[in-house]
């Protein structure tokens, strides 16, 4: 008898071939398949008689097959299957390409349900590639909101839908992890009902309720995990790091003036450092807002009080960038700064430092500030008196990684997390409920607004002319290539192809650099230096440049197929330019775009502030626009990025309600176990 742990091979119709394709999607058990939710739906719930069909309108019709046959088209080298469907109001032709088996599956006289969109073809009105199923078994693929799943090339939607329709009754044995009081208090559907509604909703209203429940769960787990972590920290002690007068002198000696937001955030952090309990603060700043300097001030104050500070960055490029910036700022103050990554080991401007030597100096306290990547998480690194940990690009680290440096000490170091991902405050409070939040919204003085334009194919040459003018003026240009094939998960193929085209056809007289994720760290650094100093003033790159590259001379960023990127990512790209007083441009190249996609790109031209853009993104997502298994944005969330502000408030209320009832959640073992298992951060 089938149950949730049964292998999919036990289901009728799943042979070795189908099982192999399911395995590619990590679908092994019935539970896996039930949790394989649709990423969108086709609305074929509109039943029409044939005489009421309209061109371009989706609908389902019921009728009888009058004629069906398959023929070979030698001209186009494909098989065409044609059928004539009749109801009591008229008849319509249906056509399929390369599906000859349909002529054997269906016969004249069969009563069927057929769903599709009416088009005007060469031979009159017809339904091209409609979905067809027997009337007696109808309602799985037609006549409803039809689910569309992520799949493989050899595993069609009908197979997945048929399998899920077979196992859907097993949802009655799904155990709900939410406490009954929460389900009732916040009027949520049960988990079994939610799963059934996500796969086969009877209406958009039912789908919306199911979606609300699944979003609620994801955000609640994160919120509770954060609150539990904050509770644990409240019982720990930290070094009280007093304000040092030399910090004032450091700020006064900077070659630029801090913005009011930078001053406010720096002071909030310094006040927290002076407390005997550990600081746990998130520094949120728009791209180019100057978060690194604020973090540097906190590190300086920590070092001058006699403690060590560490900055953890997710990439070698970003760590190297921080090391360069802070070395210049702190060089006059006799502070020893070490860079420790997989390929870089250096103290101040010394050459050829060995990793073992740096680790020894960290242990004896002769290194004051340590900047590095995952290398800092090695067990053989022992800090003498670590007072402050700064984690950059906070969203790229798991909670466990984030707290490795913090949680393993007798005296807990203060923690400052930073992120340049624009997160609306309502969402940030839910995602990072364990953190106090400091916000930098204003950009440094002298920055000009970045001119953002949507560029259609006929305007491409104008874009290239602008690039030439900027290069002649001594400036730099980024050209970003999207991922074009799933198999090319680093986007290397697209970048290499575009690099070759630009270098040979468009800019043969200008040296172009190429940067992508498969290059070794030393090669990446060489390419970036060549770009910075103007030897290769154009840089063709993948999304590897999203964070961590600061080139003040860069005044143009051209983003190919901009509609393929999310708004947050586009804004991050835009932040690579406009880092000086020069006028800068962000060019969004696109050729094929939907009205919805155009609205998103127009938002880029309307909003220059990343937080305003993120609020727009949060509010503009539609009720049927689900993300499915796609990892979008900064967390591994299936649905929660679609949450609205009202739901975020509800989730925070629910989390606090549960914590007030039981601070350890032991009353609800299923919920507690689920929270422990969930990890919404990148691996």
Secondary structure as the mmCIF struct_conf table of DSSP 4:
data_model
#
loop_
_struct_conf.conf_type_id
_struct_conf.id
_struct_conf.beg_label_comp_id
_struct_conf.beg_label_asym_id
_struct_conf.beg_label_seq_id
_struct_conf.end_label_comp_id
_struct_conf.end_label_asym_id
_struct_conf.end_label_seq_id
TURN_TY1_P TURN_TY1_P1 UNK A 4 UNK A 5
BEND BEND1 UNK A 6 UNK A 6
STRN STRN1 UNK A 7 UNK A 7
HELX_RH_3T_P HELX_RH_3T_P1 UNK A 8 UNK A 10
BEND BEND2 UNK A 11 UNK A 11
TURN_TY1_P TURN_TY1_P2 UNK A 12 UNK A 13
HELX_RH_AL_P HELX_RH_AL_P1 UNK A 16 UNK A 24
TURN_TY1_P TURN_TY1_P3 UNK A 25 UNK A 26
STRN STRN2 UNK A 29 UNK A 29
HELX_RH_AL_P HELX_RH_AL_P2 UNK A 30 UNK A 34
TURN_TY1_P TURN_TY1_P4 UNK A 35 UNK A 35
BEND BEND3 UNK A 39 UNK A 39
STRN STRN3 UNK A 40 UNK A 43
STRN STRN4 UNK A 47 UNK A 47
HELX_RH_3T_P HELX_RH_3T_P2 UNK A 50 UNK A 52
STRN STRN5 UNK A 55 UNK A 55
TURN_TY1_P TURN_TY1_P5 UNK A 56 UNK A 56
STRN STRN6 UNK A 58 UNK A 73
TURN_TY1_P TURN_TY1_P6 UNK A 74 UNK A 77
STRN STRN7 UNK A 78 UNK A 87
TURN_TY1_P TURN_TY1_P7 UNK A 88 UNK A 89
STRN STRN8 UNK A 90 UNK A 97
BEND BEND4 UNK A 98 UNK A 98
TURN_TY1_P TURN_TY1_P8 UNK A 100 UNK A 101
HELX_RH_AL_P HELX_RH_AL_P3 UNK A 102 UNK A 105
TURN_TY1_P TURN_TY1_P9 UNK A 108 UNK A 109
STRN STRN9 UNK A 111 UNK A 121
TURN_TY1_P TURN_TY1_P10 UNK A 122 UNK A 123
STRN STRN10 UNK A 124 UNK A 128
BEND BEND5 UNK A 129 UNK A 129
STRN STRN11 UNK A 131 UNK A 134
HELX_RH_3T_P HELX_RH_3T_P3 UNK A 135 UNK A 137
BEND BEND6 UNK A 139 UNK A 144
STRN STRN12 UNK A 145 UNK A 148
TURN_TY1_P TURN_TY1_P11 UNK A 153 UNK A 154
BEND BEND7 UNK A 155 UNK A 155
HELX_RH_AL_P HELX_RH_AL_P4 UNK A 157 UNK A 167
HELX_RH_3T_P HELX_RH_3T_P4 UNK A 168 UNK A 173
HELX_LH_PP_P HELX_LH_PP_P1 UNK A 174 UNK A 176
BEND BEND8 UNK A 178 UNK A 178
HELX_RH_AL_P HELX_RH_AL_P5 UNK A 180 UNK A 185
TURN_TY1_P TURN_TY1_P12 UNK A 186 UNK A 187
HELX_RH_AL_P HELX_RH_AL_P6 UNK A 191 UNK A 199
BEND BEND9 UNK A 200 UNK A 200
BEND BEND10 UNK A 202 UNK A 203
HELX_RH_AL_P HELX_RH_AL_P7 UNK A 204 UNK A 234
TURN_TY1_P TURN_TY1_P13 UNK A 235 UNK A 235
HELX_RH_AL_P HELX_RH_AL_P8 UNK A 245 UNK A 252
TURN_TY1_P TURN_TY1_P14 UNK A 253 UNK A 253
BEND BEND11 UNK A 254 UNK A 256
HELX_LH_PP_P HELX_LH_PP_P2 UNK A 257 UNK A 259
HELX_RH_AL_P HELX_RH_AL_P9 UNK A 260 UNK A 273
TURN_TY1_P TURN_TY1_P15 UNK A 274 UNK A 274
BEND BEND12 UNK A 275 UNK A 277
STRN STRN13 UNK A 280 UNK A 285
TURN_TY1_P TURN_TY1_P16 UNK A 287 UNK A 288
BEND BEND13 UNK A 289 UNK A 289
HELX_RH_AL_P HELX_RH_AL_P10 UNK A 291 UNK A 304
TURN_TY1_P TURN_TY1_P17 UNK A 305 UNK A 306
STRN STRN14 UNK A 308 UNK A 312
BEND BEND14 UNK A 314 UNK A 315
HELX_RH_AL_P HELX_RH_AL_P11 UNK A 316 UNK A 330
HELX_RH_3T_P HELX_RH_3T_P5 UNK A 331 UNK A 333
TURN_TY1_P TURN_TY1_P18 UNK A 334 UNK A 334
STRN STRN15 UNK A 337 UNK A 340
BEND BEND15 UNK A 342 UNK A 343
STRN STRN16 UNK A 345 UNK A 347
TURN_TY1_P TURN_TY1_P19 UNK A 348 UNK A 349
BEND BEND16 UNK A 351 UNK A 352
HELX_RH_AL_P HELX_RH_AL_P12 UNK A 355 UNK A 364
TURN_TY1_P TURN_TY1_P20 UNK A 365 UNK A 365
STRN STRN17 UNK A 369 UNK A 372
BEND BEND17 UNK A 373 UNK A 373
HELX_RH_3T_P HELX_RH_3T_P6 UNK A 374 UNK A 377
TURN_TY1_P TURN_TY1_P21 UNK A 379 UNK A 380
BEND BEND18 UNK A 384 UNK A 385
STRN STRN18 UNK A 386 UNK A 391
BEND BEND19 UNK A 392 UNK A 393
HELX_RH_3T_P HELX_RH_3T_P7 UNK A 394 UNK A 396
BEND BEND20 UNK A 397 UNK A 397
HELX_RH_AL_P HELX_RH_AL_P13 UNK A 399 UNK A 402
TURN_TY1_P TURN_TY1_P22 UNK A 403 UNK A 403
HELX_RH_AL_P HELX_RH_AL_P14 UNK A 404 UNK A 407
TURN_TY1_P TURN_TY1_P23 UNK A 408 UNK A 408
BEND BEND21 UNK A 409 UNK A 411
HELX_LH_PP_P HELX_LH_PP_P3 UNK A 412 UNK A 413
STRN STRN19 UNK A 414 UNK A 419
BEND BEND22 UNK A 421 UNK A 421
HELX_RH_AL_P HELX_RH_AL_P15 UNK A 425 UNK A 431
TURN_TY1_P TURN_TY1_P24 UNK A 432 UNK A 434
BEND BEND23 UNK A 435 UNK A 435
STRN STRN20 UNK A 436 UNK A 440
BEND BEND24 UNK A 442 UNK A 442
HELX_LH_PP_P HELX_LH_PP_P4 UNK A 443 UNK A 444
TURN_TY1_P TURN_TY1_P25 UNK A 445 UNK A 446
HELX_LH_PP_P HELX_LH_PP_P5 UNK A 447 UNK A 450
STRN STRN21 UNK A 451 UNK A 455
HELX_RH_3T_P HELX_RH_3T_P8 UNK A 457 UNK A 459
HELX_RH_AL_P HELX_RH_AL_P16 UNK A 460 UNK A 472
TURN_TY1_P TURN_TY1_P26 UNK A 473 UNK A 474
STRN STRN22 UNK A 476 UNK A 480
TURN_TY1_P TURN_TY1_P27 UNK A 486 UNK A 487
TURN_TY1_P TURN_TY1_P28 UNK A 489 UNK A 490
HELX_RH_AL_P HELX_RH_AL_P17 UNK A 492 UNK A 501
HELX_RH_PI_P HELX_RH_PI_P1 UNK A 502 UNK A 506
TURN_TY1_P TURN_TY1_P29 UNK A 508 UNK A 509
BEND BEND25 UNK A 510 UNK A 510
STRN STRN23 UNK A 512 UNK A 515
TURN_TY1_P TURN_TY1_P30 UNK A 517 UNK A 518
BEND BEND26 UNK A 519 UNK A 519
HELX_RH_AL_P HELX_RH_AL_P18 UNK A 521 UNK A 532
TURN_TY1_P TURN_TY1_P31 UNK A 533 UNK A 536
STRN STRN24 UNK A 538 UNK A 541
HELX_RH_3T_P HELX_RH_3T_P9 UNK A 543 UNK A 545
BEND BEND27 UNK A 546 UNK A 548
TURN_TY1_P TURN_TY1_P32 UNK A 552 UNK A 553
STRN STRN25 UNK A 554 UNK A 559
TURN_TY1_P TURN_TY1_P33 UNK A 560 UNK A 561
HELX_RH_3T_P HELX_RH_3T_P10 UNK A 562 UNK A 564
BEND BEND28 UNK A 565 UNK A 565
HELX_RH_AL_P HELX_RH_AL_P19 UNK A 567 UNK A 574
TURN_TY1_P TURN_TY1_P34 UNK A 575 UNK A 576
BEND BEND29 UNK A 577 UNK A 577
BEND BEND30 UNK A 580 UNK A 582
STRN STRN26 UNK A 585 UNK A 589
BEND BEND31 UNK A 591 UNK A 592
HELX_RH_AL_P HELX_RH_AL_P20 UNK A 595 UNK A 606
BEND BEND32 UNK A 609 UNK A 609
HELX_RH_AL_P HELX_RH_AL_P21 UNK A 610 UNK A 620
TURN_TY1_P TURN_TY1_P35 UNK A 623 UNK A 624
TURN_TY1_P TURN_TY1_P36 UNK A 628 UNK A 629
TURN_TY1_P TURN_TY1_P37 UNK A 633 UNK A 634
BEND BEND33 UNK A 635 UNK A 635
BEND BEND34 UNK A 638 UNK A 639
HELX_RH_3T_P HELX_RH_3T_P11 UNK A 640 UNK A 642
HELX_RH_AL_P HELX_RH_AL_P22 UNK A 645 UNK A 661
TURN_TY1_P TURN_TY1_P38 UNK A 663 UNK A 664
TURN_TY1_P TURN_TY1_P39 UNK A 666 UNK A 667
HELX_RH_AL_P HELX_RH_AL_P23 UNK A 669 UNK A 677
BEND BEND35 UNK A 681 UNK A 681
#
